[in-house]
């Protein structure tokens, strides 16, 4: 009898911050995951989004891939919000970075 193939689950996470050798990832349900920096793609930075693959059987994160379009969309959204804030006469000028 053939074994059932285990399916891995994939989620998207935001890199909230990188502290020393750990990256803190935040998922849409607001859970966080600390990951050794060396396990992530070399080019990632704070504010980037990653596809995180979890092994179905153990729940362990096994793969991380950069999601360029999500980071770009988030930066565009923040820029739009800045324009809206600055349109308000009482707003204090600021430059918000992801």
MMTF fields as JSON, N, C-alpha, C and O atoms, coordinates in Angstrom:
{
  "mmtfVersion": "1.0.0",
  "mmtfProducer": "UNKNOWN",
  "numBonds": 391,
  "numAtoms": 392,
  "numGroups": 98,
  "numChains": 1,
  "numModels": 1,
  "chainsPerModel": [1],
  "groupsPerChain": [98],
  "chainIdList": ["A"],
  "bondAtomList": [4, 2, 8, 6, 12, 10, 16, 14, 20, 18, 24, 22, 28, 26, 32, 30, 36, 34, 40, 38, 44, 42, 48, 46, 52, 50, 56, 54, 60, 58, 64, 62, 68, 66, 72, 70, 76, 74, 80, 78, 84, 82, 88, 86, 92, 90, 96, 94, 100, 98, 104, 102, 108, 106, 112, 110, 116, 114, 120, 118, 124, 122, 128, 126, 132, 130, 136, 134, 140, 138, 144, 142, 148, 146, 152, 150, 156, 154, 160, 158, 164, 162, 168, 166, 172, 170, 176, 174, 180, 178, 184, 182, 188, 186, 192, 190, 196, 194, 200, 198, 204, 202, 208, 206, 212, 210, 216, 214, 220, 218, 224, 222, 228, 226, 232, 230, 236, 234, 240, 238, 244, 242, 248, 246, 252, 250, 256, 254, 260, 258, 264, 262, 268, 266, 272, 270, 276, 274, 280, 278, 284, 282, 288, 286, 292, 290, 296, 294, 300, 298, 304, 302, 308, 306, 312, 310, 316, 314, 320, 318, 324, 322, 328, 326, 332, 330, 336, 334, 340, 338, 344, 342, 348, 346, 352, 350, 356, 354, 360, 358, 364, 362, 368, 366, 372, 370, 376, 374, 380, 378, 384, 382, 388, 386],
  "bondOrderList": [1, 1, 1, 1, 1, 1, 1, 1, 1, 1, 1, 1, 1, 1, 1, 1, 1, 1, 1, 1, 1, 1, 1, 1, 1, 1, 1, 1, 1, 1, 1, 1, 1, 1, 1, 1, 1, 1, 1, 1, 1, 1, 1, 1, 1, 1, 1, 1, 1, 1, 1, 1, 1, 1, 1, 1, 1, 1, 1, 1, 1, 1, 1, 1, 1, 1, 1, 1, 1, 1, 1, 1, 1, 1, 1, 1, 1, 1, 1, 1, 1, 1, 1, 1, 1, 1, 1, 1, 1, 1, 1, 1, 1, 1, 1, 1, 1],
  "groupList": [{"groupName": "UNK", "atomNameList": ["N", "CA", "C", "O"], "elementList": ["N", "C", "C", "O"], "formalChargeList": [0, 0, 0, 0], "bondAtomList": [1, 0, 2, 1, 3, 2], "bondOrderList": [1, 1, 2], "singleLetterCode": "X", "chemCompType": "L-PEPTIDE LINKING"}],
  "groupTypeList": [0, 0, 0, 0, 0, 0, 0, 0, 0, 0, 0, 0, 0, 0, 0, 0, 0, 0, 0, 0, 0, 0, 0, 0, 0, 0, 0, 0, 0, 0, 0, 0, 0, 0, 0, 0, 0, 0, 0, 0, 0, 0, 0, 0, 0, 0, 0, 0, 0, 0, 0, 0, 0, 0, 0, 0, 0, 0, 0, 0, 0, 0, 0, 0, 0, 0, 0, 0, 0, 0, 0, 0, 0, 0, 0, 0, 0, 0, 0, 0, 0, 0, 0, 0, 0, 0, 0, 0, 0, 0, 0, 0, 0, 0, 0, 0, 0, 0],
  "groupIdList": [1, 2, 3, 4, 5, 6, 7, 8, 9, 10, 11, 12, 13, 14, 15, 16, 17, 18, 19, 20, 21, 22, 23, 24, 25, 26, 27, 28, 29, 30, 31, 32, 33, 34, 35, 36, 37, 38, 39, 40, 41, 42, 43, 44, 45, 46, 47, 48, 49, 50, 51, 52, 53, 54, 55, 56, 57, 58, 59, 60, 61, 62, 63, 64, 65, 66, 67, 68, 69, 70, 71, 72, 73, 74, 75, 76, 77, 78, 79, 80, 81, 82, 83, 84, 85, 86, 87, 88, 89, 90, 91, 92, 93, 94, 95, 96, 97, 98],
  "secStructList": [7, 7, 7, 7, 7, 7, 7, 7, 3, 3, 3, 3, 3, 3, 3, 3, 3, 3, 3, 6, 6, 3, 3, 3, 3, 3, 3, 6, 6, 1, 7, 3, 3, 3, 3, 3, 4, 4, 4, 1, 7, 6, 6, 7, 7, 6, 6, 7, 3, 3, 3, 3, 3, 3, 7, 6, 6, 6, 7, 7, 3, 3, 3, 3, 3, 3, 7, 2, 2, 2, 2, 2, 2, 2, 2, 2, 2, 2, 2, 2, 2, 2, 2, 2, 2, 2, 2, 1, 6, 6, 7, 7, 7, 7, 7, 7, 7, 7],
  "xCoordList": [0.843, 0.0, 0.893, 1.862, 0.576, 1.375, 1.12, 0.006, 2.197, 2.072, 1.443, 1.635, 0.684, 0.146, 1.284, 2.136, 1.3, 2.321, 1.986, 0.858, 2.978, 2.798, 2.849, 3.766, 1.889, 1.883, 2.425, 2.075, 3.284, 3.806, 2.866, 2.174, 2.843, 2.014, 2.904, 4.06, 2.361, 3.129, 2.338, 1.129, 3.04, 2.452, 3.369, 4.531, 2.835, 3.648, 3.884, 2.97, 5.118, 5.489, 6.236, 6.868, 6.149, 6.801, 8.028, 7.94, 9.172, 10.354, 10.241, 10.501, 9.852, 9.645, 10.968, 11.103, 11.941, 13.249, 14.292, 13.986, 15.535, 16.668, 17.521, 18.037, 17.657, 18.405, 19.553, 19.338, 20.772, 21.958, 21.849, 21.819, 21.791, 21.74, 20.351, 20.207, 19.313, 17.942, 17.056, 17.16, 16.192, 15.172, 13.835, 13.532, 13.044, 11.722, 10.692, 10.528, 10.002, 8.988, 7.612, 7.347, 6.731, 5.364, 4.423, 4.551, 3.477, 2.488, 1.189, 1.021, 0.272, -0.974, -1.836, -2.631, -1.695, -2.462, -1.746, -2.133, -0.713, 0.086, 0.979, 1.538, 1.122, 2.101, 3.479, 3.62, 4.485, 5.841, 6.711, 6.4, 7.79, 8.73, 10.126, 10.406, 11.006, 12.404, 13.184, 13.128, 13.911, 14.639, 16.091, 16.36, 17.035, 18.435, 18.64, 18.191, 19.303, 19.512, 20.132, 19.811, 21.022, 21.723, 20.796, 21.185, 19.585, 18.638, 17.849, 17.197, 17.909, 17.137, 17.97, 19.198, 17.313, 18.061, 18.962, 18.567, 20.15, 21.16, 20.68, 21.093, 19.82, 19.428, 18.272, 17.908, 17.681, 16.529, 16.926, 18.058, 15.929, 16.127, 14.818, 13.779, 14.878, 13.668, 12.655, 13.003, 11.399, 10.341, 10.016, 8.996, 10.862, 10.591, 9.553, 9.307, 8.959, 8.024, 8.664, 9.416, 8.35, 8.883, 7.761, 6.793, 7.901, 7.084, 7.804, 8.989, 7.097, 7.671, 6.972, 5.746, 7.753, 7.21, 7.4, 8.496, 6.313, 6.329, 6.132, 5.284, 6.903, 6.733, 5.43, 5.204, 4.595, 3.268, 3.33, 2.558, 4.234, 4.287, 4.791, 4.261, 5.814, 6.433, 6.043, 6.169, 5.569, 5.255, 6.479, 6.372, 7.639, 8.895, 9.046, 8.761, 9.498, 9.767, 10.976, 12.04, 10.806, 11.867, 12.443, 13.543, 11.733, 12.224, 11.702, 10.6, 12.516, 12.178, 12.512, 13.624, 11.564, 11.783, 11.275, 10.171, 12.074, 11.728, 10.55, 10.484, 9.619, 8.449, 8.622, 8.228, 9.203, 9.486, 8.236, 8.208, 7.193, 6.007, 5.27, 4.67, 5.296, 4.622, 5.338, 4.694, 6.661, 7.425, 7.182, 7.003, 7.176, 6.938, 5.532, 5.354, 4.551, 3.171, 3.054, 2.354, 3.722, 3.677, 4.327, 3.805, 5.46, 6.123, 5.226, 5.161, 4.537, 3.637, 2.47, 2.048, 1.954, 0.843, 1.281, 0.54, 2.463, 2.968, 3.153, 2.837, 3.653, 3.829, 2.48, 2.376, 1.449, 0.11, -0.411, -0.998, -0.197, -0.635, 0.097, -0.494, 1.378, 2.145, 1.55, 1.435, 1.175, 0.573, -0.728, -0.985, -1.546, -2.807, -2.567, -3.253, -1.598, -1.29, -0.791, -1.157, 0.041, 0.599, -0.433, -0.259, -1.506, -2.572, -3.352, -3.994, -3.3, -3.96, -3.141, -1.934, -3.776, -3.078, -2.373, -1.377, -2.872, -2.285, -1.191, -0.569, -0.957, 0.003, 1.43, 1.77, 2.243, 3.666, 4.405, 4.224, 5.245, 5.956, 6.843, 7.516, 6.829, 7.672, 7.96, 7.251, 9.004, 9.34, 9.316, 10.198, 8.327, 8.164, 8.835, 8.556, 9.716, 10.401, 9.886, 9.551, 9.829, 9.468, 10.659, 10.58],
  "yCoordList": [-1.175, 0.0, 1.245, 1.31, 2.222, 3.448, 4.366, 4.481, 5.009, 5.972, 7.258, 7.648, 7.919, 9.232, 10.238, 10.215, 11.102, 12.14, 13.221, 13.709, 13.587, 14.666, 16.003, 16.244, 16.85, 18.165, 19.196, 19.208, 20.056, 21.137, 22.329, 22.516, 23.125, 24.319, 25.531, 25.548, 26.542, 27.757, 28.965, 29.058, 29.886, 31.138, 32.281, 32.073, 33.483, 34.667, 35.401, 35.573, 35.829, 36.539, 37.816, 37.922, 38.772, 40.078, 40.051, 39.592, 40.538, 40.621, 41.912, 43.002, 41.767, 42.916, 43.581, 44.803, 42.749, 43.299, 42.197, 41.006, 42.644, 41.73, 42.21, 43.327, 41.338, 41.658, 40.676, 39.473, 41.187, 40.329, 39.273, 39.613, 38.012, 36.931, 36.327, 35.253, 37.011, 36.517, 37.489, 38.706, 36.939, 37.736, 37.413, 36.252, 38.447, 38.257, 38.385, 39.451, 37.271, 37.238, 37.349, 36.745, 38.133, 38.306, 37.799, 38.171, 36.941, 36.402, 37.19, 37.983, 36.978, 37.742, 37.543, 38.419, 36.414, 36.196, 36.769, 36.507, 37.544, 38.256, 37.348, 37.788, 36.09, 35.25, 35.613, 36.113, 35.356, 35.674, 34.427, 33.455, 34.475, 33.37, 33.956, 34.786, 33.538, 33.949, 32.932, 31.73, 33.428, 32.558, 33.011, 34.207, 32.069, 32.45, 33.127, 32.613, 34.255, 35.051, 34.227, 34.426, 33.298, 32.507, 31.555, 31.045, 31.304, 30.435, 31.182, 30.559, 32.51, 33.321, 33.653, 33.597, 34.003, 34.441, 35.628, 36.493, 35.669, 36.668, 38.108, 38.996, 38.347, 39.722, 40.282, 41.443, 39.499, 40.002, 41.115, 41.196, 41.977, 43.085, 43.315, 42.764, 44.119, 44.466, 45.071, 45.885, 44.667, 45.181, 44.285, 44.486, 43.299, 42.373, 41.337, 41.119, 40.711, 39.616, 38.319, 38.304, 37.237, 35.932, 34.905, 34.955, 33.973, 32.771, 31.816, 31.536, 31.318, 30.383, 29.047, 28.963, 28.001, 26.664, 25.878, 25.823, 25.271, 24.467, 23.002, 22.671, 22.137, 20.701, 20.278, 20.581, 19.593, 19.223, 18.34, 18.525, 17.403, 16.434, 17.05, 16.749, 17.912, 18.46, 19.899, 20.354, 20.618, 22.029, 22.92, 24.118, 22.359, 23.107, 23.895, 23.383, 25.144, 25.952, 25.362, 25.195, 25.051, 24.371, 25.173, 24.867, 26.191, 26.961, 28.391, 28.646, 29.316, 30.735, 31.307, 31.118, 32.003, 32.602, 34.037, 34.308, 34.945, 36.361, 36.589, 35.995, 37.451, 37.815, 39.28, 40.175, 39.518, 40.893, 41.734, 42.889, 41.182, 41.984, 42.43, 43.506, 41.646, 42.035, 43.204, 44.121, 43.176, 44.275, 45.563, 46.627, 45.46, 46.633, 47.188, 48.404, 46.325, 46.769, 47.446, 48.451, 46.915, 47.523, 48.899, 49.83, 49.042, 50.342, 51.352, 52.508, 50.943, 51.838, 52.257, 53.413, 51.327, 51.636, 52.655, 53.591, 52.478, 53.425, 54.803, 55.816, 54.855, 56.136, 56.83, 58.047, 56.056, 56.632, 57.189, 58.27, 56.453, 56.927, 58.203, 59.094, 58.294, 59.506, 60.71, 61.792, 60.52, 61.609, 62.052, 63.249, 61.093, 61.425, 62.177, 63.154, 61.719, 62.384, 63.804, 64.72, 63.978, 65.301, 66.25, 67.466, 65.713, 66.552, 67.227, 68.255, 66.665, 67.23, 68.435, 68.311, 69.599, 70.827, 70.731, 71.419, 69.893, 69.764, 68.696, 68.512, 67.999, 66.893, 67.417, 68.464, 66.682, 67.001, 66.192, 64.977, 66.847, 66.122, 65.031, 65.249, 63.854, 62.75, 61.832, 61.831, 61.062, 60.09, 58.718, 58.4, 57.915, 56.603, 55.572, 55.494, 54.788, 53.714, 52.377, 52.219, 51.414, 50.052, 49.39, 48.23],
  "zCoordList": [0.0, 0.0, 0.0, 0.756, -0.834, -0.944, 0.245, 0.755, 0.657, 1.76, 1.258, 0.107, 2.139, 1.808, 1.81, 2.698, 0.838, 0.783, 1.807, 1.863, 2.614, 3.59, 2.85, 2.066, 3.093, 2.462, 3.44, 4.62, 2.92, 3.734, 3.651, 2.65, 4.694, 4.734, 4.52, 4.943, 3.86, 3.605, 4.086, 3.874, 4.735, 5.206, 4.817, 4.467, 4.88, 4.616, 5.923, 6.73, 6.121, 7.338, 6.986, 5.935, 7.882, 7.779, 8.688, 9.827, 8.199, 9.059, 9.856, 9.347, 11.102, 11.977, 12.342, 12.289, 12.715, 13.084, 13.057, 13.11, 12.971, 13.047, 14.209, 14.205, 15.208, 16.422, 16.539, 16.684, 16.476, 16.527, 15.436, 14.253, 15.806, 14.829, 14.671, 14.086, 15.192, 15.104, 14.33, 14.49, 13.496, 12.82, 13.48, 13.753, 13.732, 14.327, 13.205, 12.611, 12.929, 11.879, 12.515, 13.554, 11.877, 12.357, 11.258, 10.091, 11.657, 10.724, 10.833, 11.76, 9.897, 9.857, 11.095, 11.435, 11.774, 13.002, 14.226, 15.365, 13.978, 14.985, 15.818, 16.823, 15.418, 16.091, 15.564, 14.448, 16.376, 15.953, 15.994, 16.681, 15.254, 15.184, 15.117, 14.252, 16.015, 15.988, 15.165, 15.427, 14.167, 13.254, 13.204, 13.094, 13.284, 13.112, 11.758, 10.733, 11.75, 10.538, 9.423, 8.251, 9.778, 8.766, 8.003, 6.952, 8.503, 7.798, 6.721, 5.883, 6.743, 5.797, 4.575, 4.629, 3.461, 2.281, 2.639, 3.42, 2.078, 2.425, 2.237, 2.982, 1.256, 0.909, 1.729, 1.541, 2.633, 3.379, 4.339, 4.817, 4.599, 5.537, 6.285, 5.921, 7.317, 8.06, 7.102, 6.246, 7.253, 6.392, 5.211, 4.552, 4.929, 3.826, 4.245, 5.431, 3.248, 3.471, 2.986, 2.011, 3.685, 3.327, 3.231, 3.991, 2.288, 2.303, 3.241, 3.059, 4.238, 5.202, 5.011, 5.091, 4.757, 4.578, 5.864, 6.422, 6.325, 7.539, 7.182, 6.353, 7.795, 7.603, 8.278, 9.449, 7.549, 8.052, 9.298, 10.238, 9.296, 10.391, 11.696, 12.766, 11.615, 12.829, 13.13, 14.266, 12.115, 12.302, 12.282, 12.542, 11.98, 11.966, 10.66, 9.577, 10.78, 9.596, 8.882, 9.479, 7.606, 6.867, 5.709, 5.249, 5.222, 4.086, 4.153, 4.639, 3.655, 3.662, 2.287, 1.795, 1.663, 0.348, 0.359, 0.832, -0.158, -0.208, -1.144, -2.219, -0.736, -1.543, -1.929, -1.182, -3.082, -3.505, -3.692, -3.267, -4.322, -4.63, -3.374, -3.372, -2.318, -1.079, -0.421, 0.089, -0.431, 0.149, -0.621, -0.029, -1.94, -2.782, -2.548, -2.469, -2.437, -2.2, -0.84, -0.71, 0.163, 1.495, 1.487, 2.101, 0.801, 0.712, 0.006, 0.423, -1.052, -1.776, -0.883, -0.911, -0.1, 0.804, 1.868, 2.171, 2.424, 3.421, 2.782, 3.406, 1.561, 0.871, 0.662, 0.819, 0.307, 0.146, 1.467, 1.502, 2.541, 3.859, 4.259, 4.869, 3.918, 4.215, 3.493, 4.069, 2.236, 1.457, 2.111, 2.237, 2.526, 3.193, 4.5, 4.797, 5.271, 6.536, 6.319, 7.055, 5.312, 5.045, 4.454, 4.52, 3.875, 3.334, 4.461, 4.242, 5.643, 6.823, 7.283, 7.491, 7.446, 7.823, 9.171, 9.395, 10.065, 11.394, 11.462, 12.508, 10.361, 10.378, 10.492, 9.941, 11.206, 11.341, 10.279, 10.202, 9.445, 8.407, 9.014, 10.021, 8.383, 8.838, 7.666, 6.66, 7.82, 6.808, 7.471, 8.269, 7.151, 7.761, 6.872, 5.676, 7.458, 6.723, 7.219, 8.393, 6.306, 6.701, 7.31, 7.715]
}
